[in-house]
Amino acid sequence: MSIDSCTGITRRRFVQGLGAGGAIVAAGGLRAASDAATAAGSPPVLSGTDFRLTIAEAAVNFTGRDRLAVTVNGSLPAPILRWREGDEVMLRVTNRLPHASTSIHWHGLLLPANMDGVPGLSFDGIAPGSSYEYRFRVRQSGTYWYHSHSLFQEQAGLYGAIIVDPREPPRRHFDREHVVLLSDWTDMNPGALFRRLKKDSSYDNHYQRTIGDFIRDARRDGLVATLAERRGWARMRMTPTDISDVNAHTYTFLMNGTTPAANWTGLFRPGEKLLLRFINGAAMTYFDVRIPGLKMTVFAADGQPIEPVTVDEFRIAVAETFDVLVEPSGQEVYTIFAQDMGRTGYARGTLATHAGLAAVIPPLDPRPLLTMADMGHDGLDHSGHDMPGMPKHPATERGNPLVDMQTMMPAPKLDDPGIGLRDNGRSVLTYAAMRSAFDDPDGREPGREIELHLTGHMEKFAWSFNGEKFMDAAPLRLRYGERLRITLVNDTMMTHPIHLHGLWSDLEDAGGRFHLRKHTIDMPPGTRRSYRVRADALGRWAYHCHLLYHMEAGMMREVRVEE
């Protein structure tokens, strides 16, 4: 679809919820169920080099109640943007929101700092009734996405997929492709949800342990061990059932803007090889994805090619993208099943030979429990004592009322599939199994190292780097052209996807060698991971946790690349 044919799209498109809860993008009515590419629910595709995008409010209904969402050209998710590597694209973004400034950040794309779309760093934002022209050359290919960087508009619907076709023929053959964009929706005003998290961060934690659990654990592990384990959690004022801050008790999980009941469907013909472009555009949700009956070959991560890895399942952190090949054969229909990390709900779609089919939806896996080992602890109290192998924590963490724990034995854990995925009988993707399909593009050893600790206080819902919230922290200053190492240590019990704007993050293996190029580095509890950065883009850049409410609560820094 060319942009010229969509000039009046805001007058001709609307977002509508089914009684089952799914959002449908329609043009003068519902999209025909016999669509040759996908069933109802997929956003429109805009291709070319010249785009007009209008951000506005529109009514949606995912749960049986009408709510206002933030849409792009009347669509939720926003239209899929299809570009070509090497082209210069121009995107004129107009703000039709009645009272709020807005923005668009092009996640993972290398571009000038003033095109990055972060109000207060890149530009001033787009005021109501005004427009901003983004113009830049597309320097890479692959699967990416875009979203607002203004307050909580990303949670309210302002996110969409980007596909950049390579200038040269693609490395992998496929017959058909589908975008699979995962997200989370709440009927609450996102600002109200943030205020609730500040008042009661455990509101969605419905599975806290009971006296019955204590009796069972004491019989299995012994009374002394059980008491010691409970004391350890009590000292930290935490619970091992607190896997995610917000879950399906608040969220409805969506696939391409469609609820599980509405069943987004991607079509295929028998014998075809399908490319599935998975994007986690959620505000706060990690998804564990599998397609029962199909192996998945992952060949790109965060838009960059990797050596192919064939698995049954993968965890996709917030903001990550994976390109996956599947070859359906022997049956007409398969379920794409994406359960949340805490096993409270799922997004679901279908691959089928024709619309209207549905396969069995697997049950949720058992709810996992965090352990002291998950958090880099041995269950003993080492406060005030330096132990062999313990990390050096920054002075700003000590006595800090916004820091409720410190990891004692962090490790890279690159070969760990993660909590809830270990020994589940399925082959699961890990960072260790993924390796870039190219050598270190820079080749230099890092000249210096910056170590940052991910810190927080669960009860206060306070999040930061080194115990310093964004508003109180000085910028990280990089010299233009330098090669440096950033080491992250996760001192919290939460998993954090860390995104550095404008620059690649080249993850090192456990031996300190170049391993995997990404734009978002996942940091499970108790991990210490290092990556190399080439400071080759001048300007002011955002650096933050991509859990939206963690970023808003303070887990963000400014990075300045200067001459």
MARKE-495283 format. One record per residue: x, y, z of N, C-alpha, C, O in turn; residue in three letters. Coordinates in steps of 0.1 Angstrom, whole numbers, plus 5000, padded with zeros to 4 digits. Layout:
<nodes>
XYZXYZXYZXYZALA/...
</nodes>
This chain:
<nodes>
500849885000500050005000500950125000501750145009MET/500750214991501550334990500950445000499850435004SER/501850535004501350635013500350725006499450775013ILE/500350744993499450834986498050774988497050854989ASP/497850644988496550584989495950595003494850565005SER/496750645013496350645027496250795032496250815044CYS/496150885022496151025027495051055036495251125046THR/493850995034492751025042492450915052491250895055GLY/493450845056493250725063492550745077491750665081ILE/492750865083492150885096490650905095489950885104THR/490150935083488650955081488050825077486850805078ARG/488850725072488350605067488650475074488150375071ARG/489450495085489850375093489350395107489350505112ARG/488950295114488650295128489150165134489350065128PHE/489250175147489650055155488350005163487750085170VAL/488049885161486849835167487049705174487849625170GLN/486449685186486549565193485449465190484249515189GLY/485749345190484749235189484149215202484749245213LEU/483049145203482549095215483549005222483549005234GLY/484348935214485348845219486548925224487348875232ALA/486649055220487649135226488749175217489649255221GLY/488749135204489849175195489649305188488549345186GLY/490749375186490749495178490949465163491749385160ALA/490049525155490149505141490349645134489749735137ILE/491349645125491549765117490649745105490649645098VAL/489849845102488849835091488949955082489350065086ALA/488649935069488650045059487250045053486949965044ALA/486350125058484950135054484150015058483149975052GLY/484649945068483949825073485049715077486249745077GLY/484549605081485549495085486249445074485749425063LEU/487549405076488349345066487849205063487449135072ARG/487749175051487249045047487948925053489248935053ALA/487248825057487848715063488648635054489548555058ALA/488448655041489148575030490448645025490948605015SER/490848745033492148815029493248715026493448625034ASP/493948735015494848635010496148635019496848535020ALA/496348735027497548745035497248705050497948605055ALA/496348765056496048735070494548755072493848815064THR/494048705083492648725087492548865094493548935095ALA/491348895098491149025104492049045116492348955124ALA/492449175117493249205129494649265126495249325134GLY/495149235114496449285110496449435107495449475100SER/497349515111497449655108497749675093498249575087PRO/497449785087497849815073499349825072500049845081PRO/499749805059501249815056501449935047500749955037VAL/502350025052502650145044504150125039505050095047LEU/504350145026505650125021506050245012505250325008SER/507350255010507850365002508850445009509550395018GLY/508950575006509950655013509350785019509950855026THR/508050815016507450935020506150895027505250835021ASP/506050935040504950885049504351005056504951105059PHE/503050995058502251085066501651005077500750925075ARG/502051035090501450965101500751065110501351165114LEU/499551025114498751115123498451035136497850935136THR/498851105147498651045160497451105166497351235167ILE/496451025170495151075176494650975185495150875188ALA/493451015191492750925200491650845192491050905182GLU/491350725195490250645189489750555200490450515209ALA/488450515198487850425207488150285204488150245192ALA/488450205214488750055212487949985223487450035233VAL/487749855220487049765229487649635229487449555220ASN/488549605239489149475240488449385251488649265251PHE/487749445260487249375272485749385273485249335284THR/485049435264483649465265483249605269482149635271GLY/484349685272484149825275484849915266486049885263ARG/484250025261484950115253485950195260485650245272ASP/487150215255488150295260488850375249488850335238ARG/489550485253490250555244491750505243492350475253LEU/492150495231493550455228494250565220493650645214ALA/495550555220496350645211496750565199497350455200VAL/496350615187496450535175497350615165497550735166THR/497850545155498550615143497750585131497450465127VAL/497250685124496450675112495150585116494750505107ASN/494650595128493450525132493650385135492750305137GLY/494950335136495250195137495850165150496750235155SER/495550045156496149995168496349845166495349775165LEU/497549785164498849865164498949965153498149955144PRO/499950045153500150145143500550065130500849945130ALA/500350135118500650065106502050005105503050065111PRO/502249895098503549835096504249925085503649955075ILE/505449975088506150055079507249965072508049895079LEU/507249965059508149885051509049975043508650055035ARG/510349965046511350045040512349955033512349835034TRP/513350025026514349945019515750005024515950125025ARG/516649915027517949955032518650045022518650015010GLU/519250155027519850245018519050365014519550465010GLY/517650355015516850465011516750565022517050545033ASP/516550695017516250795027514750805028513950815019GLU/514250795041512850805043512450935050513250995057VAL/511250985047510751105053509351065059508551015052MET/509251095072507951065079507451195086508151245095LEU/506451255081505851375087504751325097503751275093ARG/505051355109504151305120503351425126503951525130VAL/502051415125501151515130500451475143499951365144THR/500451565152499751535165498351595166498151715166ASN/497351505166495951535167495451505181494251505183ARG/496351475191495851455204495351585210496051685207LEU/494351585218493751715222494551795232494551915232PRO/495351725241495951795251497451755253498151825261HIS/497951655247499251595251500251615239499851595228ALA/501451645243502551635233502851485230502451395238SER/503551465219503751325215505151315208505851405207THR/505451185205506751165198506751025192505850945196SER/507750995184507950855179509450825180510250905174ILE/509750715186511150665186511250545177510450455178HIS/512250545169512450435159513450335165514650345164TRP/512950235172513650155181514750065174514349985165HIS/515950075178517049995172517650055159518649995154GLY/517150165154517650215141518750315144518750395154LEU/519850315136520950405136520550525128520350515116LEU/520550645135520150765128520650885136521150865147LEU/520651005131521051125138520351145151519151105152PRO/520951205161520351215174519051295173518151265181ALA/518951395165517751475164516551405157515451465157ASN/516851285152515751205146515351095155514451015152MET/515951085167515650965176514350965183513850865187ASP/513751085185512451095190512251085205511251025210GLY/513251135213513051135227512951275232513951355232VAL/511751315237511651455242512551485253512751405262PRO/513151605252514051645263515551615260516451675265GLY/515751515251517151475246517251505231518151575227LEU/516351445223516551455209515851585203516351645194SER/514751615209513951735204512951765215512951715226PHE/512051865212511151915222509851835223509051865231ASP/509651735214508351675213507551745203507851845198GLY/506351675200505451735190504251785197503451705202ILE/504051915198502951975205501551945198501551915186ALA/500451945205499151935199498952025188499252145189PRO/498451975176498252055165499352085156499252145145GLY/500552035160501752065152502351935146501851825148SER/503351945137503951835130505451835132506051945135SER/506051725130507551715130507951625119507351515116TYR/508951665112509451585100510651505104511751565106GLU/510551375104511651285106512251255092511451215083TYR/513551265091514151235078515551175080516351235087ARG/515751055075517050985078517250875067516250825061PHE/518550835065518850725056518850595064519350595076ARG/518250495059518050365065519350285063519650245052VAL/520050265074521450205073521550055076522650005077ARG/520349995078520349855081519149785076518249855071GLN/519049655077517849585073517449495085518149475095SER/516249445084515749355094514449395100513749475095GLY/514049335112512849355119513049455131513849425139THR/512349565131512449665141511049705145510049655141TYR/510949815154509649865157509750005161510850065163TRP/508550075163508550215167507450235177506450165178TYR/507650335186506750355197506950505202507950565199HIS/505950545209506050675216507050675227507250575233SER/507750785229508650805240508050925249508850985256HIS/506750935249506151045257505150985267504250915264SER/505551005280504750955291504350805289505250725287LEU/503050775289502650635288501850605275501050515275PHE/502150685264501450665252501750525246500850475239GLN/502950475248503250335243502250235249501750155241GLU/501950245262501050155268499650175262498850075261GLN/499250295258497950325253497750295238496650315233ALA/498750235232498550195218499550245207499450195196GLY/500450335211501250395201502550315199503550345205LEU/502450205191503550115188503250045175502050025171TYR/504250015167504049945154505349885149506449915154GLY/505249805139506349725134507049805122506349875115ALA/508349775121509149825110509849705103510449625110ILE/509649695090510349595082511249665072510849745064ILE/512549635073513549695064514049585055514749495059VAL/513649595042514149495032515649515029516049635027ASP/516449415028517849435025518049475011517249445002PRO/519149555009519449594995519849484986519549474975ARG/520649384992520949264985519949154988519149164997GLU/519949044980518948944982519048884997520148885002PRO/517948855003517948805017518748675018518848595009PRO/519348655030520148545033519248415034519748305031ARG/518048425037517148315040516048315030515348415028ARG/515748195024514548185015513248165023513348095033HIS/512248235019510948205025509848235015510048315005PHE/508648175016507648195007506548295011505948355002ASP/506448315024505448415029505948465043506648385050ARG/505548575047505948625060504748685067503748735061GLU/504848685080503848745089504548825100505548765106HIS/504148935103504549005116503748955127502448945126VAL/504348915138503648875151504048975162505148955168VAL/503249075163503549185173502849155186501549165186LEU/503549135197502949105210502849225218503749315217LEU/501849245226501749365234500749335246500149225247SER/500649435255499749425266498849545267499349655264ASP/497549525270496649635270495949635284495649535290TRP/495749755289494949775301493849875299494049975292THR/492649845305491549945304491750065313491150165312ASP/492750045323493050155332493750265324494450245314MET/493550385329494450495324495850465328496150435340ASN/496850465319498150425322498850505333499550445341PRO/498450635334498950715345498450665359499150665369GLY/497150625359496550565371497250435375497350405386ALA/497550355365498250225367499650255374500050185383LEU/500350355369501650385375501450435389502250395398PHE/500450515392500150555406499850445415500250435426ARG/499150345409498750225417500050145421500150095432ARG/500950135411502150065414503050135424503650065433LEU/502950265425503750335435503050315449503850315459LYS/501750305449501050285462501150145467501250115479LYS/500950045457500849905461501549825449500849775440ASP/502849805450503549745439503149595438503449535427SER/502649535448502349385447500849365444500349255446SER/500149465439498649455437498349335428497349265431TYR/499149305418498849195409499449055413499248955407ASP/500149055425500748935429499748855438499748865450ASN/498948775431497848705437498248565442497448495448HIS/499448535441499848395444500848385455501748295455TYR/500848475465501748465476501548345484500548285485GLN/502748295489502748165496501848165509501748265516ARG/501348045512500448035523501047945534502147885532THR/500347925545500847825555500847685550501747605554ILE/499947655541500047525534501247505526501847395526GLY/501747605520503047605512504147575522505047505519ASP/504147645534505147635544505247485549506347425549PHE/504147425552504047295557504647195546505347105549ILE/504247215534504647125523506147145521506847035520ARG/506747265521508147285519508947225531510047175529ASP/508447245543509147185555509147035554510246975558ALA/508146975550508146825548509146785537509846685539ARG/509346865527510246825516511646865519512546785516ARG/511946985525513247035526513747035540514947055543ASP/512847015550513247025564512847155570512847255563GLY/512547155583512047275589513147385590512847505587LEU/514347345593515447445594515647515581515747635581VAL/515747435570516047495557514847585553515047695547ALA/513647545556512447625552512447755560512147855554THR/512647745573512747875580513747965576513548085575LEU/514947915572516047995568515648065554515948185552ALA/515047985546514648045533513548155534513648255528GLU/512648135543511548235546512148355552511748465549ARG/513148335561513748455567514548535557514548665557ARG/515148475547515948545537514948635529515348745526GLY/513848585525512848665517512348775526512148885521TRP/512048745539511448845548512448965550512049075550ALA/513748935551514749035552514749135541514949255542ARG/514549075529514549165517513149225514512949305505MET/512149185523510749235521510249205507509649285500ARG/510549085502510149035489509448905490509448835500MET/508948865478508248735478508748665465508848725454THR/508948535465509448455453508348445443508648395432PRO/507148485446506048475436505948605427505148605418THR/506748705430506648835424507548825411508648875411ASP/506948765400507648755388507648875379508548915373ILE/506448945379506249065371505449165378504549125386SER/505649285376504849395383503449395379502549425388ASP/503149375366501749385361501549255353502449225345VAL/500449195355500249065348498749055343498049165342ASN/498248935340496948925334495848955343494648965338ALA/496048985355495049035364494649175361493549225364HIS/495549245354495349375349495349385334494549465328THR/496149305327496449315313495549215305495249105310TYR/495249255293494849165282495949155272496449265267THR/496449035270497549025261497149015246496148945243PHE/497849085237497349095224498449045214499649045217LEU/497948985203498848955192498349025179497249005175MET/499149115174498749205163497449285167496649305158ASN/497349325179496249405184494949325185493849375185GLY/495049195186493949105187493949015199495048965203THR/492849005206492748925219492848775216492648735204THR/493148695226493148555223491848495218491848415209PRO/490748555223489448505218489148535204488548465197ALA/489648655199489448695185490348625175489948615164ALA/491448565180492248465172492748525159492248495148ASN/493848615161494548655148495048535141495448435147TRP/494848535128495248425119496148465108495848555100THR/497248395107498148415095498048295086498148175091GLY/497848315074497548205064498848155058499848225057LEU/498748025054499847965046499247855037498147815039PHE/500047825027499747705018500647595022501847615026ARG/500147475022500947355025502247355017502247375005PRO/503347325024504647325018505447455018506547455014GLY/504747565022505447695022506347705034506147635045GLU/507447775032508347815043507947955048507948055040LYS/507547975061507048095066508148175074508848115082LEU/508248305072509048385080508048455090507148525086LEU/508348435103507548505113508448605120509448575125LEU/508048735119508748845125508148875139507248945140ARG/508748815149508248835163508848965169510048995168PHE/507949045174508249175181507549175194506349155195ILE/508349205205507649235218507549385220508449445224ASN/506349435217505949575218505249595231504549705232GLY/505349505241504649525253505249635262506449675260ALA/504449685271504949785280505749715292506749775296ALA/505249605296505849545308505949385308506349335318MET/505549325297505449175297506449105289506649135277THR/507149005295507948915288507048795284506148755291TYR/507248745271506448635266507348515263508548535259PHE/506848395266507548275262506648215251505548175253ASP/507348195239506648175227506948035222508047995222VAL/505847955218506047835211504847805201503847865203ARG/505147715192504047675182504047525183504747455176ILE/503147465191503147325193503047255180502147285171PRO/503847155178503947085165504847135155505047075144GLY/505547255157506447315148507747345155507747405166LEU/508847315148510147365152510347505147509747535136LYS/511047585154511247725149512747745148513547715157MET/513147795136514547825134514747975135514348055126THR/515448015145515748165147516948205140518048145142VAL/516848305131518048335123518348485124519248535117PHE/517648565132517948705134517448745147516348705152ALA/518248825154517848885167518049035167519149075163ALA/517049105171517149255170517549305157518249405156ASP/517049235146517249285133518549235127518749255115GLY/519449175135520849135130520948985128520348915136GLN/521548945117521648795114522448725125523448765129PRO/521948605129522648515137522848385130522148355121ILE/523748295135523748155130522448085134522048095146GLU/521848025125520547965128520547875140521447785141PRO/519447885148519247805160517847745159516847825158VAL/517647615160516347555159515947515173516647445180THR/514747565177514247545191512747515191512047535180VAL/512247475202510847455204510147585210508947615208ASP/511047665217510447775224511547885226512747855226GLU/511048015228511948115231511248215240510048235239PHE/512048285249511548395257511948525249513148535245ARG/511048605248511348735241511048845251509948875256ILE/512148915254512049035264511349145257511249155245ALA/510849235266510249355261511249435252512449455256VAL/510849465240511649545230512449455221512949515211ALA/512649335224513449245215512649205202511349215202GLU/513349165192512749105180513448985176514748975177THR/512748885171513348765166512748725152511448735151PHE/513548695142513048645130513148495130514248435133ASP/512048425126511948285128511348225115510448275109VAL/511948105111511448035100510747905105511247835114LEU/509547875099508847755102508347695089508147765079VAL/508147565089507747495077506547405081506647285084GLU/505347455081504147385084503947265074503947285062PRO/503647145080503347035071502646935079502846915091SER/501746855073501046745080499746785087498946695090GLY/499546915088498246965094497947095089498747175084GLN/496647135090496147265085496247375094496147495090GLU/496447355107496347465117497247445128497447325133VAL/497847555133498747555144498447675153498047775148TYR/498647655166498547765176499847835178500847765181THR/499947965177501048045182500648085196499748155199ILE/501448035206501148045220502148125227503348085227PHE/501848235233502748325239502248355253501548445256ALA/502748275263502348295277503248395284504448395280GLN/502748465293503548565300504448485310504248375313ASP/505548545314506648485322506048435335506548335341MET/505048505340504548465353503448365352502848325363GLY/503048325340502048215338500648265343499948185349ARG/500348385340498948435344498048455332496848465334THR/498548445320497748465308498548445296499748415297GLY/497948475284498648445272498048535261496948575261TYR/498948555251498448605237498448475229499148385231ALA/497548475219497348355211496948395197496148485195ARG/497548325187497048345173497148205166497448105173GLY/496948205153496848075146497548095132497448195126THR/498247985129498647965115497747865109497547755114LEU/497147895097496147805092496147815076496547915071ALA/495547715070495447715056494347795051494247835039THR/493347825059492247915056491647975069491847915080HIS/491048085067490448155079489348075086488747995079ALA/489248095099488148025106488647895113487847845121GLY/489847855111490347735118490947775131491447885133LEU/491047675140491647705153492247565158491547465157ALA/493447575164494047455170493847455185493447555190ALA/494247345191494147345206495047445212496247465207VAL/494647515222495447605230496047525242495247475250ILE/497347525243497947445254497647515268497347635268PRO/497547445279497447505292498647585295499747565290PRO/498447685304499547755310500547665317500047565324LEU/501847685316502747605324502547635339501947745342ASP/503147555348503047585362503747715365504747755359PRO/503147785375503747915379505147895385505247805394ARG/506147965381507447945387507648025400506848115403PRO/508647985407509048055420510448095418511348015414LEU/510748225422512148265423512848195434512248165445LEU/514148175433514948115443516048215447516348305439THR/516748195458517848275462518948265451519648355448MET/519148145445520148125434519748215422520648265416ALA/518448225419518048315408518548455410518848525400ASP/518548495422518848635425520348655429520648765433MET/521148555427522548575430522848575444523848645449GLY/522148495452522348485466522548335470522048245463HIS/523148315482523248185487522348165499522448065506ASP/521448265502520548255513521148295526520348305536GLY/522348335526523048385539523048535539523048605529LEU/523148595551523248735552524648785553525348755563ASP/525148845542526448895541526549045543527649105540HIS/525549105548525549255548526649305557526849255568SER/527349395552528549455559529749375558530749415564GLY/529849265551531049185550531349155535530549125527HIS/532649175532533149145519533548995518534248955527ASP/533048925508533248785507534048765494533848845485MET/534848665493535548635480534548615469533548545470PRO/534848685458534048675446532848765446532148775436GLY/532548835457531448935457531749055449532949105448MET/530749105442531049225434531249355442530749355454PRO/531849445437532049575443530749665440530549695428LYS/530049705450528849785447529149925449530049965457HIS/528550015441528850155441528450215455527550165461PRO/529150315459528950385472527450435472526950445483ALA/526950475461525550535461524550435464523350465467THR/524850305465523850205469523850185484522750155490GLU/524950215491525050195505524150285513524150405512ARG/523250225522522350305530521350385522520750485527GLY/521150345510520150415501518750365504518550245502ASN/517850445507516450405510515750355497514650305498PRO/516350375485515750335473516350205468516050165457LEU/517150135476517850015472517449905483517849925495VAL/516749805479516349705489517149575489516949485497ASP/518049555479518849435479520049455470520149545462MET/521049365472522249365463522549215461522549135470GLN/522949185448523249055445524749025450525549115450THR/524948905455526248865460527048785451528348785452MET/526448705442527148615434526648625419526148525414MET/526748745413526248755399527048675389528248655391PRO/526448625379527048555368526448585355525248635355ALA/527048565343526448595331525248515328524248575322PRO/525148385331524048305329523548305315522348295312LYS/524448315305524048325291523448195286522648195277LEU/523748075293523147955288521947915296521447805295ASP/521448005305520247975313519048025305518948145302ASP/518047935302516847975295515948065303515148135298PRO/516148065317515348155325514348085334513947965331GLY/513848155344512948105353511648055346511148125338ILE/511247935349510047885343510247805330509347745325GLY/511547805325511847745312512847635314513047555304LEU/513447615326514447515327513847375328512847355336ARG/514447285321514047145322512447125320511847045328ASP/511947195311510547175308510147075297509047065293ASN/511247005292511046905282511046965268510846885258GLY/511247095267511347155253512747215252513347265261ARG/513147225239514447295237514147445236513247495229SER/514847525244514547665246515847755242516947715246VAL/515547855235516647945231517248015243516648055253LEU/518548035242519348105252520248205245520448195233THR/520748305252521748395246523048325242523648355232TYR/523348215250524648145246524448075233525448065225ALA/523248035229522947955217522948055205523048005194ALA/522748175207522748275196524148335194524748375204MET/524548335182525848395179525748475166525148425156ARG/526248595166526148675154526748605142527748545144SER/526148625130526648565118527748645112528048635100ALA/528448725120529548805115530548825126530248815138PHE/531748865123532748895133532549025139531749105134ASP/533249055150533149185156533349295146534449305140ASP/532349375143532549485133533549585136534049655127PRO/533849605149534849705153536249645153537249695147ASP/536449535160537749465161538649505172539549435176GLY/538349625178539249675188538849625202537649595204ARG/539749605211539449575225538949705231539449815228GLU/538049695241537549815247538749885255539549825261PRO/538750025254539750095261539450135275540350165282GLY/538150125279537850145293536550075296535850025286ARG/536150075308534950005312534050085322534650155330GLU/532750085319531750145328530950035334530349955327ILE/530850035347530049935354528850005360528950105367GLU/527649955357526450005363525649895370525549785364LEU/525049925381524249835388522749875386522349985388HIS/521949775383520449795382519949785396520049675402LEU/519249885401518849895415517349925416516749985407THR/516849895427515449925429514949895443515649835451GLY/513749935446513049905459511649855455510849945451HIS/511349735458510149675453508949745459507949775452MET/508949755473507749815479507449955475506350005474GLU/508550035473508450175469508250195454507950305449LYS/508450085447508450085432509350205427508950295420PHE/510550195432511650295428512650215420513150105425ALA/513050265409514050195400515050295395514850415394TRP/516350245394517450335391518650255386518650135386SER/519650325382521050275380521850325392521850445395PHE/522550235398523450265409522750345421523350425428ASN/521450315422520750385433520350525430519850595439GLY/520650575418520450715415519350725404519550675393GLU/518250785407517150805397517650905386518550975388LYS/516950895375517350965363517551115366518451175362PHE/516551175373516651325376517851365384518251475384MET/518451265392519551295401520851255395521851285401ASP/520951185384522151135379522851215368522151275360ALA/524151225369524851295358524951205345524851085346ALA/524951265334525051195321526351105321527351135327PRO/526250995314527450915310528050975298527350995288LEU/529351005299529951085288530950985280531850925286ARG/530750975267531550885259532250975249531751075244LEU/533550935246534351005236534050955222534050835220ARG/533751045213533351005199534450915193535650945193TYR/534050795188534950705182535550595192536150505187GLY/535450615205536050525214535250385214534050385211GLU/535950285218535350155220535450125235536550125241ARG/534350105242534350085256533449965259532649915251LEU/533649915272532849805277531849855287532249935296ARG/530649815286529649845297529249715303528949615297ILE/529449715316529049595324527849625333527949725341THR/526849545332525649565340525549455350525849335347LEU/525249495363524949395373523549415378523249525382VAL/522749315378521349325383521249295398521349185402ASN/521049405405520949395420519449385424519149395436ASP/518549355415517149345418516649205416517349125410THR/515449175420514749045418513949045405513348945402MET/513949155398513149165385514149145373515349175374MET/513549115362514249105349514049235342512949285341THR/515249295337515149425330515749415316516849365314HIS/515049465306515549475293516149615291515449715292PRO/517449625289518149745289518549795275519149715267ILE/518049905271518149955257519050085257518650185264HIS/520050085249520950205246520550255233520750185223LEU/520050375232519650435219520950475211521950505217HIS/520750465198521750525189522950445186523650465176GLY/523250345195524550265194524250115195523250085202LEU/525050035189524849885191525449845204526349905209TRP/524849745210525349675222525849535218525049445215SER/527149525218527749395213528049305225529149325232ASP/527149215228527249135240528449045239528748985229LEU/529249035250530348945251529948805257528948795265GLU/530648705253530448575260531148565273531748665278ASP/531048455280531548445294533048465294533648495305ALA/533748445283535148465282535548605278536748635276GLY/534648695276534948835272535148855257535648955253GLY/534648755249534848775234533448825228532448795234ARG/533648895217532448935210531548815207531948715202PHE/530248825209529348715208528048745200527748675191HIS/527348855204526048875198525749025198525749095208LEU/525349075186525049225185523549235187522749165181ARG/523149335196521749355199521549505202522549585204LYS/520249545202519949675206519349675220519149785227HIS/518949565225518349545239518949425245518949315240THR/519549445257520149345265519349305276519049385285ILE/518849175276518049125287518949095300520049035298ASP/518449135311519249125324518349055334517649125342MET/518348925335517648855346518248885359519348935360PRO/517448845370518048875384519348795385519548685380PRO/520248855393521448795397522448775385523448705386GLY/522248855374523248845363524248955363523949065367THR/525348925357526349025354526749005339527348905336ARG/526449095330526649085316527449205311527149315315ARG/528349185302529149285296528949295281528749195274SER/528949415276528949435261529749555257529949645265TYR/530149545245531049645239530249745231529249715225ARG/530649875232529949985225530950065217531950105223VAL/530650095205531450185197530650325197529550325191ARG/531250425202530650555203530750625190531550725189ALA/530050585180530150645167528950735163528850755151ASP/528250775172527050865169527050985179526750965191ALA/527351105174527351215183525951255188524951235181LEU/525951305200524651355205524251305218525051245225GLY/523051335222522451295235521551175233520651185224ARG/521751075240520950945238520350895251520950915262TRP/519250835250518550775262519150635264519550565254ALA/519250595277519750465281518850425292518850485303TYR/518050315291517050285301516550145300516750065291HIS/515850105311515149985312513850005303513250105303CYS/513549905295512449915286511149865292510149855285HIS/511149835304509849815311509349965314509950035321LEU/508249995308507850135307507750205321508250315322LEU/507150135330506950195343508250195351508450285360TYR/509250105349510550115355511250245350511950315357HIS/511150265337511850385331511250505337511950595341MET/509950515338509250635343509550655358509650765363GLU/509850535365510150545379511650585382512050605394ALA/512450585372513850635374514950555368516050595368GLY/514650435362515750355357516150405342515750335332MET/516750515342517150575329518350665332518450725342MET/519250675322520350765322520450835308519850785298ARG/521050955308521451015296522850975292523750975301GLU/523150945279524450915274524751025264524051055255VAL/525951085266526351195257527651145250528651115256ARG/527551145237528751115228529251245223528551325216VAL/530451285227531051415225532451405218533151305220GLU/532751505210534051515204535151525215536351535212GLU/
</nodes>
